[in-house]
Amino acid sequence: MFDWFSMAPYEERVVDHFEKDDLIIDTAAVNDGDYPFETGITWPSEYPDSDGWVIVEAYNTREEAQAGHDKWVATMTSPTLPDELRDCSNSKISQVIDALGGERVRSRRLNSTE
């Protein structure tokens, strides 16, 4: 069910990768989800949390993944950031936890500037 050990090296799976300060947007092929590609975002200074990554979108093709990555880079580098990043639950383990009613962080809220 969870075949992480047979996953190809990151260098072979990456679609695109963006870093600026502590913002990272990474889009890559995965083998543990309903969709074979996904984009994850971590930005601890703006969206603090305990485990770091939010999988914000999943895709069927490499082309969709590249377009999605470009969209997320534009979104996350714009002057107005989203109030929340919501996990799309692409991975099988996320879906199992959700189905069992388990507690899991599903979104990250933007740091308040108040």
Sequence and secondary structure as in RCSB ss.txt:
>XXXX:A:sequence
MFDWFSMAPYEERVVDHFEKDDLIIDTAAVNDGDYPFETGITWPSEYPDSDGWVIVEAYNTREEAQAGHDKWVAT
MTSPTLPDELRDCSNSKISQVIDALGGERVRSRRLNSTE
>XXXX:A:secstr
   GGG   HHHHEEEEEEETTEEEEEEE SSBSSSEEEEEE TTTS  SS  EEEEEESSHHHHHHHHHHHHHH
HTSSS  SEEE    BHHHHHHHHTT     EEE     
